[in-house]
């Protein structure tokens, strides 16, 4: 088995979540069976069991504060539309039900009476009360209080995006993030009682020259304390403050670190666990609320993808770097959760480069294979767009390096992690702004001798797939090949078919609907430029994808086929990507083979292979019932 496949198949685990009032009961996600599913872990005994077992996987799960129940979201084949189910953590959680085959007990509807929807937040109380956020095309955003044995009560409704942020420790206050003002990128916060009565409002979108966002980080985790930890952008980056909705008092925190700062409460509420992200790396700090003392915790260089403070004073965190696979570590020095079996081989470390772009200095990460350049080079463009690439382990880029490619990942304007102005620069000229930054880094890669100008690949998934198709049409002379996974291809059709929350985001990015600003949708749509595409194009798409729906991709492919442009399309039975390991491997293998056919055969670490079908235009359809494990 080649190293690149081992990196996908090696067992992975997420950072375990634990029940607040039963900290030995934990929940995590793993691909141990070949599909990403939820697992329960009794830390007192060491016992672990698989909670969910579905053909297309499950990753959304939450423990009740007392640890008796596991809530998990049940959709259909990755379409993200469904209902919350629940399962006892252990047989003794519900003695009358006995022990089912899966270990804890049978699954049952967690919120009977609520119809299927897209999820929009969930908060679980100590008395069995649940606060459930929902989003549908028909109703917009709604929030419901579900009490044991009672019918769900709707307490909030609005056409714009909104969701449940948190429920206070005593179960009396709900924090709702909403965008009633119409800007889906900058939320306000409303505090309401369980009957929906408003208590307080925090809104940074009003009264200034710029709209600023807020985010709910969590209520204080102690009795009698209704303070809320809030993320804000008042100083040009994300950072926390403490807000008391009962009194209206806001307390600024002296956390003077460069870059974005996130935080969460420690269990006794006396301090904050601070996650600091700067220039594609992250680290952890402890902030004492009484003294204001900021203390750095000992973590390795790289990326921390989540952290939690335990009741015993230790901190557990999920860490990786581009060179080393993820591990769940503790500040005690031990590895917290070490999955058995195959170990993921390492890869090359990344180099940082900074390039002058039209909107400022652009940061990119470079993975370089062995040998001397220029190399065939993959520009692997991240999705989001409000996301950023970091010095974290990624099996995809590592596979391309194994096959002799350099990989460049660009944190273009619109990316997070470089301040509010950088993220908010992405307005109205959507797609075109990001491609200007990618073009500047591409020129550096060629001029520096890293990249072979005749073998440049533009690639990405989701928003990165969208930028790939847009780049192939607007910069046709720059790219030798395009690889687009679950992309936006026809922006107007995508808008009309996508989930409601993304409609709101697109209205914010482009300044209206396709009917209100048709010229902006046309300028930002890959379909507008499809006839200018010169490079061979490979597209993969999930037939149940609610984010980048299949019909708009078919429209784009039809235009390619009409003029005989070289392309391949692979459709698979899932949503916005796959949680099945073999499916992920298959998709990347198809991309690599497509690149090898069209760029010239490159060394294959697996050795000689059978000849492959080298037709220029193919439509590869995943057949129902085909093996996925």
Secondary structure as UniProt FT lines:
FT   HELIX           3..9
FT   STRAND          17..19
FT   TURN            20..21
FT   STRAND          22..30
FT   TURN            32..33
FT   STRAND          37..42
FT   TURN            43..46
FT   STRAND          47..50
FT   TURN            55..56
FT   STRAND          61..63
FT   TURN            65..66
FT   STRAND          69..74
FT   TURN            77..78
FT   STRAND          81..88
FT   HELIX           91..97
FT   TURN            101..102
FT   STRAND          108..109
FT   TURN            112..113
FT   STRAND          117..124
FT   TURN            126..127
FT   STRAND          130..136
FT   TURN            137..139
FT   STRAND          140..146
FT   TURN            148..149
FT   STRAND          153..158
FT   STRAND          162..167
FT   TURN            169..170
FT   STRAND          173..178
FT   TURN            180..181
FT   TURN            184..185
FT   STRAND          188..193
FT   TURN            194..195
FT   STRAND          198..202
FT   TURN            204..205
FT   STRAND          214..219
FT   TURN            223..224
FT   STRAND          227..232
FT   TURN            234..235
FT   STRAND          239..244
FT   TURN            245..247
FT   STRAND          250..252
FT   STRAND          260..265
FT   TURN            267..268
FT   STRAND          271..278
FT   TURN            279..280
FT   STRAND          281..288
FT   TURN            289..291
FT   STRAND          294..296
FT   STRAND          303..309
FT   TURN            311..312
FT   STRAND          315..320
FT   STRAND          327..330
FT   TURN            331..332
FT   STRAND          335..337
FT   STRAND          350..357
FT   TURN            358..359
FT   STRAND          360..367
FT   STRAND          375..381
FT   HELIX           395..402
FT   TURN            403..404
FT   STRAND          406..411
FT   TURN            413..414
FT   HELIX           420..424
FT   TURN            430..431
FT   HELIX           432..447
FT   TURN            448..449
FT   STRAND          451..461
FT   HELIX           463..474
FT   TURN            476..478
FT   STRAND          481..485
FT   HELIX           491..497
FT   HELIX           500..510
FT   TURN            514..516
FT   HELIX           518..524
FT   HELIX           526..532
FT   STRAND          536..542
FT   TURN            543..544
FT   HELIX           550..562
FT   TURN            563..564
FT   STRAND          567..572
FT   HELIX           581..599
FT   TURN            605..606
FT   STRAND          617..621
FT   TURN            624..625
//
